[in-house]
Amino acid sequence: MKLADYMQIIMEDIRLASNVNISDLSSEFIKYITNYLIEAEEFDDFTETYFESVGKRGKKIQIDGYTFDEVDKSCIILISDFSNNDEILTLTNTEIEKLYSKMEAFVENSTSRYIRTQCEASSEGYNFSNMLESRINEISKFRFYIISNKIISDRVKHIKRKDIDGKAVEINIWDISRIYNLANANVQKESIEINLEEYIPGGLNCILAVDCVNEQYKSYLAAIPGRVLAELYLEHGSRLLEGNVRSFLSVRGKVNKQIRSTILNKPEMFFAYNNGIATTATEITCEMSEKGLVIKNLKGLQIINGGQTTASIANALLQDKCDIDNIIVPMKLSIVDSNKAEEIIPIISRCANSQNKVDEADFFSNHPYHIRIEEYSRKIFARAVNGNQYQTIWFYERARGQHTQEQMKLTKGESKKFLLRNPKNQVIKKVDLAKYINTYEGYPYVVSKGAQISMREFAARIDRQWKVSDKVFNEYYYKKIIALAIIFKGTERIVSDQQWYKEIKSYRANIVTYSLAILFNYIETEFKKFTFDFKRIWNEQKIYLELEKQIAITSKEVFEFITRSDRLTLNVTEWCKKEICWEKALKEKYTIEESFLLTLIPREDEDEELKSEIKNRKIDNDINVEVEVVKLGAEYWNDLLMWGRAKNILSDIDVDILKIAASIDKTGRVPSAKQCKLILKIKDKAYEEGYKL
């Protein structure tokens, strides 16, 4: 697919979203691109907030959103340059200068208190300005983002800007070409390229420890100067950290006292006292010098263990103005082929972080829960609606950008057929799923904390539930998820269409999750014998009139609650992130229409359906394990049996059960489902002991 074709896909997606959500095109473009950047781990969260004004000396002020990176303490401010034109226009240096100037003016007029004293106090942008002013001392640097559906001019070179309030400034321009390249790379994190000679004359000395040709893997050992590590971190920030490490640090973000004590008091002993860092990269350039092997360049560098060590050294340099020239840090560097990076790096990270008790849920991308939901999404069709003569599916994206990737492989004609079966407004991402379930289960304050935190909390609960029993994640559960998606999307549309919302155009995400959580909780606590008619919503593929009216009423009352003057935090968005906000919300009185209550169904009806599907799921599970055992074949099981006996790792029961599997061809007898489960457990045990095909 060419860039122009990709541009067309984006424009169609944005126009469709604008019609569905009753919103302007520019806002939908911002959502589209920032979601991409969040998936690509450019930043963890984003709050859209349009703010425009005139500052001191008539300087124009404008931003379209912001976020704070709680790991590297950077402040991210974004502005959009969107053109409602199907042709690809050019983003010139002059336009970039104007866009940057507006963001710069926002910061300058925030820290000077001009916005606080001279601008309208009701907007979310005003609240962010106050927050920026109050947090200015803890901000490490400003990261300004310009996003555009134009293509950047060839004349635009590397852009550097002077510091603001003593804080370093970084400018990131994401034009349509860069977004296209990201999509082509399956929305992987954009590689960080580092020329180590810019930091260490001659490069970094190292030893090649492992060269595994079969696995396309090499590992080097090095001792990296603490100052170099700190400078790399201060330049690239949390993007240098592998996703799971960043999640770990954002939860446990306090500087380790023991590490800090060593930095301040015994820096020359740091190498002896610290375990060092584990890193990965996708490409390396090495040369042999008089000093031995040296690393010149690295591509795709990621710290997968030792993030706290790195952040602590950087903090000592930045905040404490500490002399770190005597600090040397042990470093293990694993070079992983770029084609295998997405598969292997999370595994290396999991093993490297096992000592730090990073939850298994942090490594959730390939969890069997996702695999099952994806399987259901590809085979369960929603009925035809709106006069269409064909059924559709709700496309679950287990991997990043799957829906777009599928289209990029097809011709225009094939793409049209694909979109008929897999419409764009029926795509569900992992973070969407987490948002729906967290809302349903009563965690709107977690949803309000942003996609990544919401996903992590959701993952932890699902992982625990899966370990107890995976049978509850059945076909009925899947259809219920889709019903929740329909309710959620419908609520977004209803809120956007309310006159009171059109006047403020803020806090929609908070209003939606809180409104639905309130309704779900009300039924759970006040009408315990009843529940939503999720089956009706699945069958009709839309929310019904009585629910629509109720949502309109509840969303207005929720808006009035979260913006009320007695809230405990001035910034509404920050207030909604607090559990106490949810606790207070539950104590409010809400208007619940009788017509809505009459649409509820007896909970026992849902329970009966659930029991039936649990039985079906158990049958499916039993069939699946039997198929897996048979598919591997008698020869495979006989080899494993011989190997296990030779290694003396099999019990008498293990031997007896494996003999059944090893004799399938002769006897024609397939082990029972219970036996197959035990056989597969024996296989897993053998692999842990070193068995290979």
Secondary structure as GFF3:
##gff-version 3
##sequence-region A 1 693
A	DSSP	alpha_helix	3	21	.	.	.	ID=ss1
A	DSSP	alpha_helix	25	39	.	.	.	ID=ss2
A	DSSP	beta_strand	47	54	.	.	.	ID=ss3
A	DSSP	three_ten_helix	56	58	.	.	.	ID=ss4
A	DSSP	beta_strand	60	69	.	.	.	ID=ss5
A	DSSP	beta_strand	74	81	.	.	.	ID=ss6
A	DSSP	beta_strand	90	91	.	.	.	ID=ss7
A	DSSP	alpha_helix	93	111	.	.	.	ID=ss8
A	DSSP	alpha_helix	114	118	.	.	.	ID=ss9
A	DSSP	alpha_helix	124	135	.	.	.	ID=ss10
A	DSSP	three_ten_helix	136	138	.	.	.	ID=ss11
A	DSSP	beta_strand	141	148	.	.	.	ID=ss12
A	DSSP	beta_strand	151	152	.	.	.	ID=ss13
A	DSSP	beta_strand	168	174	.	.	.	ID=ss14
A	DSSP	alpha_helix	176	184	.	.	.	ID=ss15
A	DSSP	beta_strand	193	195	.	.	.	ID=ss16
A	DSSP	three_ten_helix	196	198	.	.	.	ID=ss17
A	DSSP	beta_strand	204	212	.	.	.	ID=ss18
A	DSSP	beta_strand	217	225	.	.	.	ID=ss19
A	DSSP	alpha_helix	226	236	.	.	.	ID=ss20
A	DSSP	three_ten_helix	237	240	.	.	.	ID=ss21
A	DSSP	alpha_helix	243	251	.	.	.	ID=ss22
A	DSSP	alpha_helix	257	265	.	.	.	ID=ss23
A	DSSP	three_ten_helix	267	269	.	.	.	ID=ss24
A	DSSP	alpha_helix	270	273	.	.	.	ID=ss25
A	DSSP	beta_strand	277	281	.	.	.	ID=ss26
A	DSSP	beta_strand	283	289	.	.	.	ID=ss27
A	DSSP	beta_strand	292	299	.	.	.	ID=ss28
A	DSSP	beta_strand	302	305	.	.	.	ID=ss29
A	DSSP	alpha_helix	307	318	.	.	.	ID=ss30
A	DSSP	beta_strand	328	336	.	.	.	ID=ss31
A	DSSP	alpha_helix	341	352	.	.	.	ID=ss32
A	DSSP	three_ten_helix	354	356	.	.	.	ID=ss33
A	DSSP	three_ten_helix	360	363	.	.	.	ID=ss34
A	DSSP	alpha_helix	368	379	.	.	.	ID=ss35
A	DSSP	beta_strand	395	397	.	.	.	ID=ss36
A	DSSP	alpha_helix	402	408	.	.	.	ID=ss37
A	DSSP	alpha_helix	412	421	.	.	.	ID=ss38
A	DSSP	three_ten_helix	424	426	.	.	.	ID=ss39
A	DSSP	beta_strand	427	429	.	.	.	ID=ss40
A	DSSP	alpha_helix	430	440	.	.	.	ID=ss41
A	DSSP	alpha_helix	444	447	.	.	.	ID=ss42
A	DSSP	alpha_helix	451	468	.	.	.	ID=ss43
A	DSSP	alpha_helix	475	497	.	.	.	ID=ss44
A	DSSP	alpha_helix	499	504	.	.	.	ID=ss45
A	DSSP	alpha_helix	508	526	.	.	.	ID=ss46
A	DSSP	beta_strand	530	531	.	.	.	ID=ss47
A	DSSP	alpha_helix	534	540	.	.	.	ID=ss48
A	DSSP	alpha_helix	545	562	.	.	.	ID=ss49
A	DSSP	alpha_helix	572	576	.	.	.	ID=ss50
A	DSSP	alpha_helix	579	586	.	.	.	ID=ss51
A	DSSP	alpha_helix	594	597	.	.	.	ID=ss52
A	DSSP	beta_strand	601	602	.	.	.	ID=ss53
A	DSSP	alpha_helix	603	632	.	.	.	ID=ss54
A	DSSP	alpha_helix	634	647	.	.	.	ID=ss55
A	DSSP	alpha_helix	652	662	.	.	.	ID=ss56
A	DSSP	alpha_helix	664	667	.	.	.	ID=ss57
A	DSSP	alpha_helix	673	688	.	.	.	ID=ss58
###
